[in-house]
Amino acid sequence: MKPSGEVSVRELKNQTTTILRRVEAGERLAVTKRGHVIATLAPAAAAPPPASDSIYRSLQRQIEARTPRLRGLSDATRQAMFERISRKIARTIPYKTWRDMDRAVKGDRRGLSR
């Protein structure tokens, strides 16, 4: 598909937000440098899902695959189970703060690292 307009590199640099809004609205633009087309800006075919959401969903599916009984539980019940397990794990960790754990991992027994 042929671009519907042209934008110079200088215009793109100075008015990036405005130009991207035009592209987002569906317009295809050719980016020119000294009169020669060097790139074409076009709207994306489909917006990808947010990375954090996809990671969350992926982890959720993995956990549900390992523990099928979680599928039928309500969100409140799942949250209560998570908090119970978190408290249990916290009792087994010998460090009071993340700084203590970081020092131990780095091998700094005297607390000299920042």
N, CA, C and O atoms as a GROMACS GRO file, in nm:
protein
  456
    1MET      N    1   0.085  -0.118   0.000
    1MET     CA    2   0.000   0.000   0.000
    1MET      C    3   0.089   0.124   0.000
    1MET      O    4   0.187   0.132   0.074
    2LYS      N    5   0.056   0.219  -0.082
    2LYS     CA    6   0.136   0.339  -0.099
    2LYS      C    7   0.110   0.439   0.014
    2LYS      O    8  -0.004   0.457   0.056
    3PRO      N    9   0.217   0.503   0.062
    3PRO     CA   10   0.200   0.604   0.168
    3PRO      C   11   0.112   0.719   0.121
    3PRO      O   12   0.115   0.757   0.004
    4SER      N   13   0.033   0.774   0.213
    4SER     CA   14  -0.057   0.883   0.177
    4SER      C   15   0.007   1.020   0.196
    4SER      O   16  -0.050   1.120   0.153
    5GLY      N   17   0.123   1.026   0.258
    5GLY     CA   18   0.189   1.154   0.280
    5GLY      C   19   0.337   1.136   0.304
    5GLY      O   20   0.386   1.024   0.318
    6GLU      N   21   0.408   1.249   0.309
    6GLU     CA   22   0.551   1.247   0.333
    6GLU      C   23   0.584   1.332   0.455
    6GLU      O   24   0.517   1.431   0.484
    7VAL      N   25   0.687   1.290   0.526
    7VAL     CA   26   0.734   1.363   0.643
    7VAL      C   27   0.887   1.360   0.638
    7VAL      O   28   0.946   1.255   0.616
    8SER      N   29   0.949   1.474   0.658
    8SER     CA   30   1.095   1.477   0.658
    8SER      C   31   1.147   1.428   0.792
    8SER      O   32   1.074   1.424   0.892
    9VAL      N   33   1.274   1.391   0.794
    9VAL     CA   34   1.335   1.343   0.918
    9VAL      C   35   1.329   1.452   1.025
    9VAL      O   36   1.306   1.424   1.142
   10ARG      N   37   1.351   1.576   0.983
   10ARG     CA   38   1.347   1.688   1.079
   10ARG      C   39   1.207   1.703   1.138
   10ARG      O   40   1.193   1.722   1.259
   11GLU      N   41   1.104   1.694   1.054
   11GLU     CA   42   0.966   1.701   1.105
   11GLU      C   43   0.938   1.587   1.201
   11GLU      O   44   0.875   1.606   1.305
   12LEU      N   45   0.985   1.468   1.166
   12LEU     CA   46   0.964   1.351   1.253
   12LEU      C   47   1.030   1.373   1.387
   12LEU      O   48   0.973   1.340   1.492
   13LYS      N   49   1.150   1.429   1.385
   13LYS     CA   50   1.222   1.455   1.509
   13LYS      C   51   1.151   1.560   1.594
   13LYS      O   52   1.139   1.544   1.716
   14ASN      N   53   1.105   1.666   1.532
   14ASN     CA   54   1.044   1.777   1.607
   14ASN      C   55   0.898   1.754   1.645
   14ASN      O   56   0.850   1.812   1.742
   15GLN      N   57   0.827   1.671   1.570
   15GLN     CA   58   0.683   1.653   1.594
   15GLN      C   59   0.647   1.504   1.603
   15GLN      O   60   0.548   1.461   1.545
   16THR      N   61   0.727   1.429   1.675
   16THR     CA   62   0.708   1.284   1.682
   16THR      C   63   0.568   1.245   1.729
   16THR      O   64   0.503   1.161   1.666
   17THR      N   65   0.523   1.304   1.835
   17THR     CA   66   0.393   1.267   1.891
   17THR      C   67   0.279   1.293   1.792
   17THR      O   68   0.192   1.208   1.774
   18THR      N   69   0.280   1.409   1.729
   18THR     CA   70   0.176   1.443   1.632
   18THR      C   71   0.176   1.346   1.514
   18THR      O   72   0.071   1.299   1.470
   19ILE      N   73   0.295   1.315   1.464
   19ILE     CA   74   0.306   1.225   1.349
   19ILE      C   75   0.262   1.084   1.388
   19ILE      O   76   0.193   1.018   1.311
   20LEU      N   77   0.301   1.038   1.506
   20LEU     CA   78   0.259   0.904   1.550
   20LEU      C   79   0.109   0.896   1.570
   20LEU      O   80   0.048   0.792   1.547
   21ARG      N   81   0.049   1.006   1.612
   21ARG     CA   82  -0.098   1.007   1.625
   21ARG      C   83  -0.164   0.993   1.488
   21ARG      O   84  -0.266   0.925   1.475
   22ARG      N   85  -0.106   1.057   1.387
   22ARG     CA   86  -0.160   1.043   1.251
   22ARG      C   87  -0.150   0.898   1.204
   22ARG      O   88  -0.244   0.844   1.146
   23VAL      N   89  -0.035   0.836   1.231
   23VAL     CA   90  -0.015   0.696   1.192
   23VAL      C   91  -0.111   0.606   1.268
   23VAL      O   92  -0.169   0.513   1.211
   24GLU      N   93  -0.129   0.634   1.396
   24GLU     CA   94  -0.221   0.556   1.479
   24GLU      C   95  -0.365   0.565   1.426
   24GLU      O   96  -0.442   0.471   1.438
   25ALA      N   97  -0.398   0.679   1.367
   25ALA     CA   98  -0.532   0.699   1.311
   25ALA      C   99  -0.551   0.625   1.179
   25ALA      O  100  -0.661   0.622   1.125
   26GLY      N  101  -0.441   0.565   1.126
   26GLY     CA  102  -0.455   0.486   1.005
   26GLY      C  103  -0.380   0.539   0.884
   26GLY      O  104  -0.381   0.476   0.778
   27GLU      N  105  -0.316   0.652   0.898
   27GLU     CA  106  -0.244   0.712   0.786
   27GLU      C  107  -0.106   0.646   0.768
   27GLU      O  108  -0.039   0.617   0.867
   28ARG      N  109  -0.065   0.623   0.643
   28ARG     CA  110   0.069   0.571   0.612
   28ARG      C  111   0.154   0.688   0.565
   28ARG      O  112   0.112   0.765   0.478
   29LEU      N  113   0.274   0.703   0.623
   29LEU     CA  114   0.360   0.815   0.589
   29LEU      C  115   0.497   0.766   0.545
   29LEU      O  116   0.552   0.671   0.599
   30ALA      N  117   0.552   0.834   0.444
   30ALA     CA  118   0.688   0.806   0.399
   30ALA      C  119   0.781   0.906   0.467
   30ALA      O  120   0.754   1.026   0.466
   31VAL      N  121   0.889   0.858   0.526
   31VAL     CA  122   0.987   0.944   0.591
   31VAL      C  123   1.097   0.971   0.488
   31VAL      O  124   1.154   0.879   0.430
   32THR      N  125   1.126   1.100   0.467
   32THR     CA  126   1.224   1.136   0.365
   32THR      C  127   1.346   1.204   0.427
   32THR      O  128   1.337   1.272   0.529
   33LYS      N  129   1.460   1.183   0.361
   33LYS     CA  130   1.584   1.249   0.400
   33LYS      C  131   1.643   1.306   0.271
   33LYS      O  132   1.682   1.233   0.181
   34ARG      N  133   1.647   1.439   0.266
   34ARG     CA  134   1.696   1.510   0.147
   34ARG      C  135   1.618   1.469   0.021
   34ARG      O  136   1.676   1.455  -0.087
   35GLY      N  137   1.488   1.450   0.037
   35GLY     CA  138   1.402   1.419  -0.076
   35GLY      C  139   1.390   1.273  -0.112
   35GLY      O  140   1.310   1.238  -0.199
   36HIS      N  141   1.468   1.186  -0.050
   36HIS     CA  142   1.463   1.042  -0.079
   36HIS      C  143   1.391   0.968   0.034
   36HIS      O  144   1.417   0.993   0.151
   37VAL      N  145   1.301   0.878  -0.003
   37VAL     CA  146   1.227   0.801   0.097
   37VAL      C  147   1.322   0.701   0.163
   37VAL      O  148   1.388   0.622   0.094
   38ILE      N  149   1.330   0.705   0.296
   38ILE     CA  150   1.418   0.613   0.369
   38ILE      C  151   1.339   0.516   0.457
   38ILE      O  152   1.393   0.414   0.499
   39ALA      N  153   1.213   0.547   0.483
   39ALA     CA  154   1.132   0.459   0.567
   39ALA      C  155   0.985   0.487   0.544
   39ALA      O  156   0.947   0.591   0.490
   40THR      N  157   0.904   0.393   0.586
   40THR     CA  158   0.759   0.409   0.579
   40THR      C  159   0.700   0.381   0.715
   40THR      O  160   0.730   0.278   0.776
   41LEU      N  161   0.617   0.471   0.763
   41LEU     CA  162   0.547   0.451   0.891
   41LEU      C  163   0.405   0.407   0.861
   41LEU      O  164   0.332   0.472   0.786
   42ALA      N  165   0.366   0.295   0.921
   42ALA     CA  166   0.232   0.243   0.901
   42ALA      C  167   0.177   0.194   1.033
   42ALA      O  168   0.254   0.154   1.121
   43PRO      N  169   0.045   0.196   1.050
   43PRO     CA  170  -0.013   0.146   1.175
   43PRO      C  171   0.015  -0.004   1.190
   43PRO      O  172   0.021  -0.078   1.092
   44ALA      N  173   0.030  -0.046   1.314
   44ALA     CA  174   0.054  -0.187   1.344
   44ALA      C  175  -0.072  -0.268   1.312
   44ALA      O  176  -0.184  -0.217   1.324
   45ALA      N  177  -0.052  -0.393   1.271
   45ALA     CA  178  -0.165  -0.479   1.235
   45ALA      C  179  -0.256  -0.503   1.356
   45ALA      O  180  -0.377  -0.488   1.347
   46ALA      N  181  -0.196  -0.539   1.466
   46ALA     CA  182  -0.272  -0.561   1.590
   46ALA      C  183  -0.182  -0.526   1.706
   46ALA      O  184  -0.064  -0.559   1.707
   47ALA      N  185  -0.238  -0.460   1.804
   47ALA     CA  186  -0.159  -0.422   1.920
   47ALA      C  187  -0.126  -0.547   2.002
   47ALA      O  188  -0.216  -0.624   2.035
   48PRO      N  189   0.001  -0.567   2.034
   48PRO     CA  190   0.036  -0.683   2.116
   48PRO      C  191  -0.016  -0.665   2.259
   48PRO      O  192  -0.029  -0.552   2.305
   49PRO      N  193  -0.046  -0.774   2.329
   49PRO     CA  194  -0.092  -0.761   2.467
   49PRO      C  195   0.020  -0.708   2.555
   49PRO      O  196   0.137  -0.731   2.525
   50PRO      N  197  -0.013  -0.638   2.661
   50PRO     CA  198   0.092  -0.588   2.750
   50PRO      C  199   0.179  -0.703   2.800
   50PRO      O  200   0.130  -0.812   2.830
   51ALA      N  201   0.307  -0.678   2.809
   51ALA     CA  202   0.402  -0.784   2.847
   51ALA      C  203   0.371  -0.838   2.986
   51ALA      O  204   0.374  -0.959   3.007
   52SER      N  205   0.342  -0.749   3.081
   52SER     CA  206   0.318  -0.796   3.216
   52SER      C  207   0.193  -0.883   3.222
   52SER      O  208   0.189  -0.980   3.299
   53ASP      N  209   0.090  -0.850   3.142
   53ASP     CA  210  -0.031  -0.930   3.142
   53ASP      C  211  -0.004  -1.069   3.085
   53ASP      O  212  -0.052  -1.168   3.139
   54SER      N  213   0.073  -1.075   2.977
   54SER     CA  214   0.100  -1.206   2.917
   54SER      C  215   0.186  -1.292   3.008
   54SER      O  216   0.166  -1.413   3.015
   55ILE      N  217   0.282  -1.231   3.079
   55ILE     CA  218   0.365  -1.306   3.173
   55ILE      C  219   0.278  -1.357   3.287
   55ILE      O  220   0.290  -1.472   3.329
   56TYR      N  221   0.190  -1.271   3.338
   56TYR     CA  222   0.101  -1.310   3.446
   56TYR      C  223   0.012  -1.428   3.404
   56TYR      O  224  -0.001  -1.526   3.477
   57ARG      N  225  -0.047  -1.415   3.286
   57ARG     CA  226  -0.135  -1.522   3.238
   57ARG      C  227  -0.058  -1.652   3.217
   57ARG      O  228  -0.108  -1.760   3.247
   58SER      N  229   0.063  -1.642   3.165
   58SER     CA  230   0.146  -1.760   3.143
   58SER      C  231   0.176  -1.830   3.275
   58SER      O  232   0.164  -1.952   3.286
   59LEU      N  233   0.216  -1.752   3.374
   59LEU     CA  234   0.244  -1.811   3.506
   59LEU      C  235   0.118  -1.870   3.568
   59LEU      O  236   0.123  -1.977   3.630
   60GLN      N  237   0.006  -1.802   3.552
   60GLN     CA  238  -0.120  -1.852   3.606
   60GLN      C  239  -0.155  -1.988   3.543
   60GLN      O  240  -0.197  -2.080   3.614
   61ARG      N  241  -0.138  -2.000   3.412
   61ARG     CA  242  -0.167  -2.127   3.346
   61ARG      C  243  -0.073  -2.238   3.394
   61ARG      O  244  -0.116  -2.351   3.413
   62GLN      N  245   0.055  -2.205   3.414
   62GLN     CA  246   0.150  -2.304   3.463
   62GLN      C  247   0.114  -2.352   3.603
   62GLN      O  248   0.120  -2.472   3.632
   63ILE      N  249   0.077  -2.259   3.689
   63ILE     CA  250   0.040  -2.295   3.826
   63ILE      C  251  -0.088  -2.379   3.826
   63ILE      O  252  -0.096  -2.478   3.898
   64GLU      N  253  -0.186  -2.340   3.746
   64GLU     CA  254  -0.311  -2.416   3.740
   64GLU      C  255  -0.288  -2.555   3.682
   64GLU      O  256  -0.356  -2.650   3.720
   65ALA      N  257  -0.194  -2.568   3.588
   65ALA     CA  258  -0.164  -2.700   3.531
   65ALA      C  259  -0.103  -2.792   3.637
   65ALA      O  260  -0.130  -2.912   3.639
   66ARG      N  261  -0.020  -2.735   3.724
   66ARG     CA  262   0.042  -2.815   3.830
   66ARG      C  263  -0.054  -2.844   3.944
   66ARG      O  264  -0.044  -2.947   4.011
   67THR      N  265  -0.148  -2.753   3.967
   67THR     CA  266  -0.243  -2.768   4.077
   67THR      C  267  -0.384  -2.751   4.022
   67THR      O  268  -0.440  -2.641   4.031
   68PRO      N  269  -0.443  -2.856   3.966
   68PRO     CA  270  -0.576  -2.843   3.903
   68PRO      C  271  -0.686  -2.799   3.998
   68PRO      O  272  -0.785  -2.741   3.953
   69ARG      N  273  -0.672  -2.824   4.127
   69ARG     CA  274  -0.780  -2.788   4.221
   69ARG      C  275  -0.795  -2.637   4.235
   69ARG      O  276  -0.897  -2.590   4.287
   70LEU      N  277  -0.696  -2.559   4.190
   70LEU     CA  278  -0.706  -2.413   4.198
   70LEU      C  279  -0.805  -2.355   4.099
   70LEU      O  280  -0.854  -2.244   4.119
   71ARG      N  281  -0.835  -2.425   3.993
   71ARG     CA  282  -0.922  -2.372   3.888
   71ARG      C  283  -1.062  -2.340   3.939
   71ARG      O  284  -1.122  -2.241   3.895
   72GLY      N  285  -1.115  -2.418   4.028
   72GLY     CA  286  -1.251  -2.398   4.074
   72GLY      C  287  -1.264  -2.302   4.191
   72GLY      O  288  -1.376  -2.275   4.234
   73LEU      N  289  -1.154  -2.249   4.243
   73LEU     CA  290  -1.160  -2.163   4.361
   73LEU      C  291  -1.185  -2.017   4.322
   73LEU      O  292  -1.151  -1.974   4.212
   74SER      N  293  -1.244  -1.944   4.414
   74SER     CA  294  -1.267  -1.801   4.390
   74SER      C  295  -1.136  -1.725   4.408
   74SER      O  296  -1.039  -1.777   4.464
   75ASP      N  297  -1.135  -1.601   4.360
   75ASP     CA  298  -1.015  -1.518   4.373
   75ASP      C  299  -0.981  -1.492   4.519
   75ASP      O  300  -0.863  -1.489   4.556
   76ALA      N  301  -1.081  -1.473   4.603
   76ALA     CA  302  -1.057  -1.447   4.745
   76ALA      C  303  -0.992  -1.568   4.811
   76ALA      O  304  -0.902  -1.553   4.893
   77THR      N  305  -1.038  -1.687   4.777
   77THR     CA  306  -0.980  -1.809   4.833
   77THR      C  307  -0.836  -1.827   4.786
   77THR      O  308  -0.749  -1.864   4.865
   78ARG      N  309  -0.812  -1.800   4.659
   78ARG     CA  310  -0.675  -1.807   4.607
   78ARG      C  311  -0.583  -1.709   4.678
   78ARG      O  312  -0.470  -1.743   4.713
   79GLN      N  313  -0.632  -1.587   4.700
   79GLN     CA  314  -0.553  -1.485   4.768
   79GLN      C  315  -0.521  -1.528   4.911
   79GLN      O  316  -0.408  -1.511   4.957
   80ALA      N  317  -0.618  -1.584   4.980
   80ALA     CA  318  -0.596  -1.631   5.118
   80ALA      C  319  -0.492  -1.743   5.120
   80ALA      O  320  -0.406  -1.746   5.208
   81MET      N  321  -0.499  -1.834   5.024
   81MET     CA  322  -0.400  -1.942   5.017
   81MET      C  323  -0.260  -1.886   4.989
   81MET      O  324  -0.162  -1.931   5.049
   82PHE      N  325  -0.251  -1.790   4.899
   82PHE     CA  326  -0.123  -1.728   4.866
   82PHE      C  327  -0.062  -1.661   4.990
   82PHE      O  328   0.057  -1.678   5.018
   83GLU      N  329  -0.144  -1.586   5.063
   83GLU     CA  330  -0.094  -1.518   5.183
   83GLU      C  331  -0.049  -1.618   5.288
   83GLU      O  332   0.052  -1.596   5.355
   84ARG      N  333  -0.123  -1.728   5.305
   84ARG     CA  334  -0.085  -1.831   5.402
   84ARG      C  335   0.050  -1.892   5.365
   84ARG      O  336   0.137  -1.910   5.450
   85ILE      N  337   0.066  -1.924   5.237
   85ILE     CA  338   0.191  -1.983   5.191
   85ILE      C  339   0.305  -1.883   5.204
   85ILE      O  340   0.417  -1.920   5.240
   86SER      N  341   0.279  -1.756   5.175
   86SER     CA  342   0.383  -1.652   5.185
   86SER      C  343   0.430  -1.637   5.328
   86SER      O  344   0.550  -1.623   5.353
   87ARG      N  345   0.336  -1.639   5.424
   87ARG     CA  346   0.376  -1.628   5.565
   87ARG      C  347   0.459  -1.749   5.607
   87ARG      O  348   0.556  -1.735   5.681
   88LYS      N  349   0.421  -1.865   5.559
   88LYS     CA  350   0.493  -1.987   5.592
   88LYS      C  351   0.636  -1.982   5.538
   88LYS      O  352   0.731  -2.019   5.607
   89ILE      N  353   0.651  -1.937   5.415
   89ILE     CA  354   0.783  -1.926   5.354
   89ILE      C  355   0.867  -1.821   5.426
   89ILE      O  356   0.986  -1.841   5.448
   90ALA      N  357   0.805  -1.709   5.462
   90ALA     CA  358   0.879  -1.601   5.530
   90ALA      C  359   0.940  -1.649   5.660
   90ALA      O  360   1.046  -1.601   5.700
   91ARG      N  361   0.874  -1.743   5.728
   91ARG     CA  362   0.930  -1.795   5.854
   91ARG      C  363   1.054  -1.880   5.832
   91ARG      O  364   1.136  -1.894   5.922
   92THR      N  365   1.068  -1.938   5.712
   92THR     CA  366   1.182  -2.025   5.686
   92THR      C  367   1.303  -1.950   5.633
   92THR      O  368   1.412  -2.006   5.629
   93ILE      N  369   1.285  -1.824   5.593
   93ILE     CA  370   1.396  -1.745   5.540
   93ILE      C  371   1.469  -1.679   5.657
   93ILE      O  372   1.406  -1.611   5.738
   94PRO      N  373   1.602  -1.699   5.667
   94PRO     CA  374   1.675  -1.647   5.782
   94PRO      C  375   1.708  -1.498   5.775
   94PRO      O  376   1.776  -1.447   5.864
   95TYR      N  377   1.663  -1.427   5.673
   95TYR     CA  378   1.697  -1.286   5.657
   95TYR      C  379   1.578  -1.199   5.694
   95TYR      O  380   1.464  -1.230   5.661
   96LYS      N  381   1.607  -1.088   5.763
   96LYS     CA  382   1.499  -0.999   5.803
   96LYS      C  383   1.462  -0.901   5.693
   96LYS      O  384   1.345  -0.865   5.680
   97THR      N  385   1.560  -0.859   5.613
   97THR     CA  386   1.533  -0.764   5.505
   97THR      C  387   1.598  -0.814   5.377
   97THR      O  388   1.678  -0.907   5.379
   98TRP      N  389   1.562  -0.751   5.266
   98TRP     CA  390   1.623  -0.788   5.139
   98TRP      C  391   1.770  -0.751   5.136
   98TRP      O  392   1.848  -0.813   5.065
   99ARG      N  393   1.808  -0.648   5.214
   99ARG     CA  394   1.950  -0.609   5.219
   99ARG      C  395   2.034  -0.719   5.284
   99ARG      O  396   2.144  -0.749   5.237
  100ASP      N  397   1.982  -0.779   5.389
  100ASP     CA  398   2.053  -0.890   5.454
  100ASP      C  399   2.072  -1.006   5.356
  100ASP      O  400   2.179  -1.065   5.349
  101MET      N  401   1.967  -1.037   5.281
  101MET     CA  402   1.975  -1.146   5.186
  101MET      C  403   2.073  -1.111   5.074
  101MET      O  404   2.149  -1.197   5.029
  102ASP      N  405   2.073  -0.986   5.029
  102ASP     CA  406   2.164  -0.944   4.924
  102ASP      C  407   2.310  -0.955   4.970
  102ASP      O  408   2.395  -1.001   4.895
  103ARG      N  409   2.336  -0.913   5.092
  103ARG     CA  410   2.472  -0.925   5.146
  103ARG      C  411   2.516  -1.070   5.154
  103ARG      O  412   2.630  -1.102   5.121
  104ALA      N  413   2.428  -1.157   5.198
  104ALA     CA  414   2.463  -1.298   5.209
  104ALA      C  415   2.492  -1.359   5.072
  104ALA      O  416   2.584  -1.439   5.056
  105VAL      N  417   2.413  -1.320   4.972
  105VAL     CA  418   2.434  -1.371   4.837
  105VAL      C  419   2.567  -1.323   4.782
  105VAL      O  420   2.637  -1.398   4.713
  106LYS      N  421   2.604  -1.198   4.811
  106LYS     CA  422   2.730  -1.143   4.764
  106LYS      C  423   2.850  -1.193   4.845
  106LYS      O  424   2.964  -1.171   4.806
  107GLY      N  425   2.824  -1.259   4.956
  107GLY     CA  426   2.932  -1.308   5.039
  107GLY      C  427   2.988  -1.204   5.133
  107GLY      O  428   3.101  -1.216   5.180
  108ASP      N  429   2.910  -1.100   5.162
  108ASP     CA  430   2.954  -0.991   5.250
  108ASP      C  431   2.899  -1.014   5.389
  108ASP      O  432   2.785  -0.978   5.417
  109ARG      N  433   2.977  -1.073   5.475
  109ARG     CA  434   2.931  -1.104   5.611
  109ARG      C  435   2.933  -0.983   5.704
  109ARG      O  436   2.858  -0.978   5.801
  110ARG      N  437   3.018  -0.886   5.674
  110ARG     CA  438   3.035  -0.773   5.764
  110ARG      C  439   2.952  -0.651   5.724
  110ARG      O  440   2.956  -0.549   5.793
  111GLY      N  441   2.878  -0.661   5.619
  111GLY     CA  442   2.791  -0.550   5.579
  111GLY      C  443   2.866  -0.435   5.515
  111GLY      O  444   2.828  -0.320   5.533
  112LEU      N  445   2.973  -0.465   5.441
  112LEU     CA  446   3.053  -0.359   5.380
  112LEU      C  447   2.999  -0.315   5.246
  112LEU      O  448   3.027  -0.204   5.200
  113SER      N  449   2.921  -0.402   5.180
  113SER     CA  450   2.865  -0.364   5.051
  113SER      C  451   2.746  -0.272   5.072
  113SER      O  452   2.685  -0.270   5.179
  114ARG      N  453   2.714  -0.198   4.970
  114ARG     CA  454   2.603  -0.102   4.981
  114ARG      C  455   2.474  -0.163   4.944
  114ARG      O  456   2.371  -0.096   4.948
   0.00000   0.00000   0.00000
